Amino acid sequence: MSQEPPERPGTANFVGALRVPRNAKVGFALGIAVALFFVYGAVTGPQGQYSPVAYVGLGFVLAVGIGLLVTLLLTVASAYRLSREL
């Protein structure tokens, strides 16, 4: 017998109905934009005690965090909208 897991079309349909790929694109685009804004301001502003490399690392964390948060919020809004239609 084959040990491959069965295909799960229900999961793909669920993800498609909630528009998760679109929400992720929007969320991470916004996260990158916000991170670039703050990193640019931190690097070009008054000199602090940290190097620009540290700010780039913090910008990455900020971009991922905001991207995940916005993706979550947009997906919850899509789920709410979809549940109101049913």
Secondary structure, DSSP 4 states (H G I P E B T S, - for coil): ---PPPP-HHHHHHHHHHTHHHHHHHHHHHHHHHHHHHHHHHHHSS--SS-HHHHHHHHHHHHHHHHHHHHHHHHHHHHHHHHHH-
